[in-house]
């Protein structure tokens, strides 16, 4: 049953503009994802900023960061030809969507520390690195893992409610690139669009059927 739900996933090329998920539904699945997702010391050192249907200006600014980064990365190809470069249409879900979620790192407040870890801090000198801004870079990897766990739980809840989603990590995480997005306080790590689908990526063009995952044996290794 669980596999049947999560295996429904497809990259959304276009969302249905006439069928917008209610904010109440989004709030419900986000709360359930929060409840179901584990976190080191239960601190959850990240923000999930939700841009709804009215936040087109922010979405446009974020989309420009994505396509700009795509061009910059393409220029690393030694055979790069500016005349041949085209903006990847698969990024349009970042711009045209009912909801765009931006996951970014945050520094936690000390008053968020729960009673269990307060005892450990007081009695055993336990260090809560999530509350120290000097440690944000050091824990960026674990924060990214936690965001991935949240996003996967949210993804399953979306599919269980006939919502679909697409992910994007094609952007620079440097803070200087995000000064025009005031709610981003730490390093951005993931974009996730959500809505009811109108067209999936593989429906748009049969050539996308060639875009397959690397072989299982390249990823999963049982150690003898």
Residue frames relative to the residue before (quaternion, step in Angstrom):
aa qw qx qy qz dx dy dz
X 1.0000 0.0000 0.0000 0.0000 0.00 0.00 0.00
X 0.6719 0.4823 -0.3047 0.4724 3.60 0.84 -0.95
X 0.6590 0.5062 -0.3151 0.4584 3.58 0.91 -0.90
X 0.6298 0.5455 -0.3373 0.4381 3.58 0.97 -0.81
X 0.6597 0.5008 -0.3077 0.4683 3.57 1.05 -0.76
X 0.7443 0.4182 -0.2528 0.4552 3.59 0.65 -1.07
X 0.6406 0.5313 -0.3316 0.4442 3.60 1.15 -0.47
X 0.4966 0.6412 -0.4307 0.3958 3.60 1.28 0.07
X 0.4759 0.7269 -0.4151 0.2697 3.58 1.21 -0.47
X 0.1099 0.7378 -0.6631 0.0618 3.51 -1.16 0.84
X 0.5263 -0.6117 0.4810 0.3428 3.56 -1.14 0.61
X 0.3188 -0.7571 0.5422 0.1762 3.56 -0.75 1.07
X 0.2575 -0.7547 0.5862 0.1435 3.56 -0.86 1.01
X 0.7917 0.0090 0.0065 0.6108 3.59 1.02 -0.82
X 0.2951 -0.7313 0.5887 0.1774 3.53 -1.09 0.82
X 0.5426 -0.6020 0.4813 0.3340 3.53 -1.25 0.52
X 0.2997 -0.7913 0.5113 0.1504 3.58 -0.43 1.24
X 0.7006 0.4776 -0.2627 0.4604 3.57 1.19 -0.50
X 0.7234 0.3346 -0.2110 0.5658 3.57 1.28 -0.05
X 0.0019 -0.8415 0.5355 -0.0714 3.54 0.12 1.35
X 0.4454 -0.6722 0.5109 0.2980 3.63 -0.78 0.89
X 0.4850 -0.6689 0.4743 0.3039 3.57 -0.97 0.78
X 0.5839 -0.5665 0.4402 0.3799 3.55 -1.17 0.49
X 0.6018 0.5697 -0.3575 0.4308 3.59 1.09 -0.67
X 0.6453 0.5032 -0.3190 0.4781 3.59 1.02 -0.78
X 0.6554 0.5066 -0.3130 0.4646 3.59 0.92 -0.87
X 0.6451 0.5152 -0.3227 0.4630 3.57 0.96 -0.82
X 0.6500 0.5350 -0.3144 0.4388 3.57 1.00 -0.83
X 0.7227 0.4239 -0.2724 0.4731 3.60 0.79 -0.95
X 0.6123 0.5326 -0.3576 0.4621 3.60 1.10 -0.52
X 0.6365 0.5123 -0.3275 0.4745 3.58 1.03 -0.75
X 0.6626 0.4969 -0.3082 0.4680 3.58 0.98 -0.81
X 0.6275 0.5182 -0.3375 0.4731 3.59 1.04 -0.71
X 0.6204 0.5298 -0.3285 0.4759 3.58 1.04 -0.81
X 0.6819 0.4977 -0.2922 0.4494 3.58 0.90 -0.92
X 0.7482 0.4355 -0.2257 0.4468 3.59 0.93 -0.88
X 0.6567 0.5527 -0.3101 0.4087 3.61 1.17 -0.42
X 0.3565 -0.7345 0.5343 0.2189 3.59 -0.80 0.98
X 0.0555 -0.7863 0.6147 0.0299 3.54 -1.25 0.44
X 0.5521 -0.5983 0.4642 0.3489 3.56 -1.07 0.76
X 0.8469 -0.0480 -0.0400 0.5280 3.54 -0.69 1.21
X 0.5166 -0.6982 0.3770 0.3219 3.57 1.25 0.58
X 0.4281 0.7329 -0.4404 0.2928 3.59 1.11 0.62
X 0.1400 -0.8269 0.5290 0.1294 3.62 1.17 -0.58
X 0.0324 0.8665 -0.4963 0.0428 3.63 0.54 1.15
X 0.6010 0.5212 -0.3808 0.4713 3.56 0.74 1.07
X 0.3526 -0.6864 0.5920 0.2323 3.50 -1.36 0.36
X 0.1411 -0.7144 0.6720 0.1345 3.53 -1.28 0.53
X 0.0732 -0.8167 0.5723 0.0073 3.57 -0.03 1.29
X 0.2045 -0.8054 0.5529 0.0620 3.55 -0.72 1.15
X 0.1265 -0.7749 0.6180 0.0413 3.55 -0.70 1.17
X 0.2320 -0.8178 0.5176 0.0970 3.54 -0.48 1.23
X 0.8088 -0.3223 0.2010 0.4490 3.58 -1.31 -0.19
X 0.7045 0.4794 -0.2769 0.4441 3.61 1.10 -0.54
X 0.6302 0.5806 -0.3236 0.4013 3.61 1.24 -0.19
X 0.1201 0.8443 -0.5144 0.0900 3.58 0.91 0.89
X 0.6086 0.5660 -0.3672 0.4176 3.61 1.03 -0.66
X 0.6668 0.4794 -0.2978 0.4866 3.58 0.92 -0.88
X 0.6421 0.5272 -0.3305 0.4478 3.59 0.94 -0.83
X 0.6432 0.5210 -0.3201 0.4608 3.57 1.02 -0.80
X 0.6473 0.5124 -0.3158 0.4677 3.59 0.97 -0.81
X 0.6668 0.4903 -0.3003 0.4741 3.58 0.97 -0.85
X 0.6226 0.5419 -0.3347 0.4547 3.57 1.01 -0.81
X 0.6406 0.5237 -0.3278 0.4560 3.60 0.97 -0.80
X 0.6226 0.5253 -0.3406 0.4695 3.58 1.07 -0.65
X 0.6548 0.5251 -0.3094 0.4470 3.57 1.00 -0.84
X 0.7227 0.4240 -0.2647 0.4774 3.60 0.72 -1.01
X 0.6045 0.5452 -0.3573 0.4579 3.59 1.12 -0.56
X 0.6587 0.4957 -0.3014 0.4791 3.55 1.00 -0.82
X 0.6075 0.5598 -0.3457 0.4449 3.57 1.06 -0.77
X 0.6741 0.4812 -0.2936 0.4774 3.60 0.92 -0.87
X 0.6470 0.5242 -0.3198 0.4521 3.56 0.97 -0.86
X 0.6655 0.4879 -0.3021 0.4772 3.58 0.97 -0.83
X 0.6301 0.5437 -0.3317 0.4442 3.59 1.01 -0.78
X 0.6311 0.5560 -0.3289 0.4295 3.56 1.09 -0.70
X 0.5484 0.6020 -0.3989 0.4215 3.59 1.26 -0.18
X 0.5326 0.5987 -0.4097 0.4359 3.57 1.25 -0.30
X 0.4544 -0.7194 0.4511 0.2692 3.59 -0.66 1.09
X 0.7143 0.4036 -0.2482 0.5151 3.59 1.21 -0.42
X 0.2505 0.8098 -0.5018 0.1721 3.57 1.22 0.43
X 0.0776 -0.7777 0.6238 0.0072 3.54 -0.93 1.02
X 0.3875 -0.7545 0.4748 0.2347 3.63 -0.35 1.18
X 0.6305 0.5568 -0.3392 0.4213 3.57 1.07 -0.67
X 0.7043 0.4563 -0.2589 0.4783 3.58 1.16 -0.56
X 0.5402 0.6515 -0.4088 0.3413 3.59 1.19 -0.38
X 0.0129 -0.7711 0.6365 -0.0119 3.55 -1.06 0.89
X 0.5153 -0.6157 0.4910 0.3380 3.56 -1.09 0.70
X 0.4577 -0.6977 0.4850 0.2618 3.55 -0.82 1.03
X 0.3640 -0.7615 0.4880 0.2223 3.64 -0.53 1.10
X 0.5589 0.6224 -0.3905 0.3843 3.59 1.20 -0.35
X 0.6125 0.5502 -0.3514 0.4458 3.59 1.26 -0.20
X 0.4741 0.7116 -0.4318 0.2871 3.60 1.21 -0.22
X 0.5455 0.6157 -0.4083 0.3958 3.60 1.17 -0.39
X 0.5815 0.5760 -0.3699 0.4395 3.59 1.21 -0.46
X 0.7217 0.4286 -0.2286 0.4931 3.58 1.11 -0.69
X 0.7926 0.2464 -0.1072 0.5473 3.57 0.85 -0.99
X 0.3902 0.6906 -0.5091 0.3340 3.57 -0.15 1.30
X 0.5406 -0.5908 0.4680 0.3738 3.60 -1.17 0.35
X 0.8041 0.0457 0.0223 0.5923 3.57 0.98 -0.94
X 0.0702 -0.7609 0.6443 0.0315 3.52 -1.06 0.90
X 0.1666 -0.7885 0.5888 0.0618 3.55 -0.73 1.12
X 0.1190 -0.7817 0.6109 0.0393 3.53 -0.90 1.00
X 0.1754 -0.7863 0.5896 0.0580 3.55 -0.59 1.23
X 0.1161 0.7942 -0.5874 0.1036 3.58 -0.77 1.02
X 0.5829 -0.5964 0.4322 0.3432 3.53 -1.23 0.56
X 0.0440 -0.7851 0.6167 0.0380 3.56 -1.19 0.55
X 0.4147 -0.6445 0.5736 0.2891 3.54 -1.31 0.38
X 0.3570 -0.7567 0.5111 0.1966 3.59 -0.70 1.07
X 0.4609 -0.6485 0.5308 0.2919 3.54 -1.24 0.55
X 0.5594 -0.6279 0.4216 0.3391 3.57 -1.04 0.71
X 0.6274 0.5394 -0.3534 0.4366 3.58 1.13 -0.50
X 0.5607 0.5839 -0.3940 0.4352 3.60 1.28 -0.02
X 0.5102 0.6516 -0.4278 0.3635 3.59 1.21 -0.37
X 0.3802 -0.7541 0.4863 0.2242 3.58 -0.69 1.05
X 0.7292 -0.4646 0.2872 0.4122 3.58 -1.31 0.33
X 0.6190 0.5562 -0.3502 0.4299 3.59 1.03 -0.76
X 0.7504 0.3938 -0.2310 0.4780 3.58 0.78 -1.00
X 0.5385 0.5810 -0.4162 0.4465 3.60 1.17 -0.31
X 0.6323 0.5207 -0.3240 0.4734 3.58 1.04 -0.78
X 0.6641 0.4981 -0.3076 0.4650 3.58 0.98 -0.82
X 0.6276 0.5246 -0.3341 0.4682 3.57 1.06 -0.74
X 0.7194 0.4588 -0.2512 0.4571 3.56 0.86 -0.98
X 0.7829 0.3730 -0.1807 0.4639 3.58 0.89 -0.92
X 0.8108 0.2345 -0.0992 0.5270 3.59 1.11 -0.59
X 0.4710 -0.7065 0.4200 0.3204 3.61 1.27 0.35
X 0.2117 0.7983 -0.5357 0.1761 3.57 1.05 0.72
X 0.2895 -0.7709 0.5494 0.1416 3.58 -0.98 0.90
X 0.1946 -0.7736 0.5969 0.0861 3.55 -0.82 1.08
X 0.2191 -0.8334 0.4963 0.1057 3.56 0.10 1.33
X 0.5715 0.6105 -0.3838 0.3917 3.61 1.16 -0.47
X 0.6953 0.4708 -0.2602 0.4766 3.59 1.23 -0.46
X 0.6591 0.4906 -0.2991 0.4852 3.58 1.27 -0.06
X 0.3895 -0.7559 0.4704 0.2359 3.63 -0.45 1.15
X 0.5872 0.5826 -0.3774 0.4164 3.60 1.18 -0.42
X 0.7078 0.4651 -0.2556 0.4662 3.59 1.21 -0.39
X 0.4005 0.7499 -0.4716 0.2341 3.62 1.20 -0.07
X 0.6695 0.4966 -0.3122 0.4558 3.60 0.91 -0.84
X 0.6579 0.5303 -0.3126 0.4338 3.58 0.99 -0.83
X 0.7640 0.3486 -0.1984 0.5053 3.59 1.02 -0.72
X 0.3088 0.7776 -0.4994 0.2249 3.58 1.24 0.30
X 0.6428 0.5410 -0.3257 0.4336 3.59 1.00 -0.79
X 0.6962 0.4511 -0.2831 0.4813 3.58 0.85 -0.92
X 0.6006 0.5426 -0.3605 0.4636 3.58 1.11 -0.62
X 0.6422 0.5273 -0.3162 0.4579 3.57 1.00 -0.82
X 0.6258 0.5232 -0.3314 0.4741 3.58 1.04 -0.76
X 0.6669 0.5027 -0.3041 0.4584 3.58 0.92 -0.90
X 0.6250 0.5215 -0.3364 0.4737 3.58 1.02 -0.75
X 0.6382 0.5316 -0.3216 0.4546 3.57 1.01 -0.81
X 0.6365 0.5195 -0.3253 0.4681 3.59 1.02 -0.77
X 0.6513 0.5059 -0.3112 0.4723 3.57 0.95 -0.90
X 0.6809 0.5036 -0.2933 0.4436 3.57 0.86 -1.00
X 0.6567 0.5011 -0.3249 0.4605 3.60 0.99 -0.74
X 0.6407 0.4996 -0.3300 0.4805 3.59 0.98 -0.74
X 0.6420 0.5124 -0.3165 0.4744 3.57 1.00 -0.82
X 0.6231 0.5527 -0.3331 0.4420 3.58 1.03 -0.79
X 0.6632 0.5026 -0.3035 0.4642 3.57 0.91 -0.90
X 0.6578 0.4996 -0.3070 0.4727 3.56 1.00 -0.81
X 0.5953 0.5489 -0.3590 0.4641 3.58 1.10 -0.67
X 0.6990 0.4780 -0.2808 0.4517 3.59 0.73 -1.04
X 0.6338 0.5331 -0.3280 0.4545 3.57 1.09 -0.70
X 0.7234 0.3659 -0.2218 0.5418 3.58 1.29 -0.38
X 0.5389 -0.6602 0.3689 0.3711 3.59 1.28 0.49
X 0.4610 0.6104 -0.4835 0.4256 3.55 1.15 0.69
X 0.1718 -0.7684 0.6056 0.1153 3.56 -1.15 0.61
X 0.1950 -0.7920 0.5771 0.0410 3.52 -1.24 0.40
X 0.1248 -0.7440 0.6455 0.1197 3.52 -1.37 0.24
X 0.3079 -0.7486 0.5634 0.1654 3.54 -1.15 0.71
X 0.0215 -0.7748 0.6307 0.0374 3.54 -1.29 0.39
X 0.0144 -0.7788 0.6271 0.0020 3.55 -1.00 0.92
X 0.4482 0.6891 -0.4494 0.3497 3.59 1.26 0.33
X 0.5459 0.5566 -0.4624 0.4223 3.56 0.20 1.31
X 0.5070 -0.6210 0.4987 0.3295 3.52 -1.24 0.40
X 0.3340 -0.7609 0.5259 0.1815 3.55 -0.94 0.88
X 0.4105 0.7154 -0.4795 0.2996 3.60 1.22 0.08
X 0.5210 -0.6826 0.4192 0.2947 3.56 -0.79 1.03
X 0.6003 0.5807 -0.3650 0.4114 3.60 1.06 -0.67
X 0.6566 0.5177 -0.3065 0.4550 3.58 1.17 -0.53
X 0.7363 0.4217 -0.2085 0.4863 3.59 1.27 -0.26
X 0.3419 0.7734 -0.4849 0.2232 3.59 1.19 0.30
X 0.6744 0.4805 -0.3089 0.4678 3.62 1.16 -0.43
X 0.6316 0.4214 -0.3444 0.5522 3.58 1.29 0.30
X 0.2267 -0.8665 0.4216 0.1416 3.60 0.34 1.24
X 0.6665 0.5138 -0.3319 0.4262 3.60 1.05 -0.53
X 0.5738 0.5507 -0.3945 0.4603 3.62 1.23 -0.08
X 0.1157 -0.8341 0.5391 0.0140 3.56 -0.33 1.27
X 0.7843 0.2050 -0.1108 0.5749 3.59 1.17 -0.58
X 0.7664 -0.3627 0.2569 0.4637 3.55 -1.30 -0.17
X 0.3297 -0.7271 0.5608 0.2193 3.63 -0.77 0.95
X 0.1475 -0.8376 0.5251 0.0306 3.58 -0.89 0.92
X 0.8245 0.0270 0.0207 0.5649 3.60 1.07 -0.54
X 0.1561 -0.7360 0.6499 0.1075 3.53 -1.22 0.72
X 0.0093 -0.7901 0.6121 -0.0313 3.55 -1.03 0.85
X 0.1596 -0.7747 0.6062 0.0832 3.57 -0.68 1.10
X 0.1027 -0.8014 0.5893 0.0054 3.57 -1.09 0.78
X 0.3538 0.7232 -0.5535 0.2130 3.55 -1.08 0.76
X 0.6006 -0.4984 0.4438 0.4403 3.54 -1.29 -0.27
X 0.4116 -0.7568 0.4480 0.2389 3.61 -0.72 0.98
X 0.2292 -0.7237 0.6300 0.1638 3.51 -1.29 0.57
X 0.7924 -0.0531 0.0531 0.6054 3.56 1.05 -0.81
X 0.3081 -0.7372 0.5726 0.1838 3.55 -0.96 0.91
X 0.6887 -0.5020 0.3411 0.3967 3.53 -1.25 0.49
X 0.7271 0.4451 -0.2561 0.4557 3.58 0.84 -0.93
X 0.5860 0.5438 -0.3794 0.4657 3.58 1.26 -0.18
X 0.6017 0.6042 -0.3516 0.3863 3.56 1.12 -0.65
X 0.8020 -0.0595 0.0983 0.5862 3.58 0.92 -0.92
X 0.4929 -0.6883 0.4423 0.2962 3.63 -0.74 0.99
X 0.5573 0.6318 -0.3971 0.3642 3.60 1.13 -0.50
X 0.5898 0.5943 -0.3674 0.4049 3.59 1.16 -0.52
X 0.5313 0.6193 -0.4117 0.4059 3.60 1.22 -0.25
X 0.5953 0.5607 -0.3591 0.4498 3.57 1.26 -0.30
X 0.6102 0.5650 -0.3383 0.4404 3.57 1.27 -0.40
X 0.1475 0.8145 -0.5355 0.1675 3.55 0.10 1.34
X 0.6091 -0.5615 0.4203 0.3702 3.54 -1.26 0.46
X 0.5800 -0.5349 0.4778 0.3862 3.50 -1.30 0.39
X 0.6588 -0.5438 0.3467 0.3873 3.59 -1.18 0.55
X 0.6157 -0.5705 0.4066 0.3607 3.55 -1.15 0.72
X 0.6527 0.5421 -0.3162 0.4243 3.59 0.96 -0.84
X 0.6235 0.5374 -0.3459 0.4504 3.59 1.19 -0.43
X 0.7239 0.4335 -0.2107 0.4936 3.54 1.26 -0.47
X 0.7890 0.2767 -0.1271 0.5336 3.57 0.72 -1.10
X 0.0053 0.8089 -0.5853 0.0561 3.58 -0.68 1.12
X 0.2029 -0.7388 0.6316 0.1184 3.56 -0.79 1.07
X 0.3166 -0.7737 0.5244 0.1616 3.55 -0.67 1.11
X 0.4048 -0.7286 0.5037 0.2272 3.58 -0.74 1.09
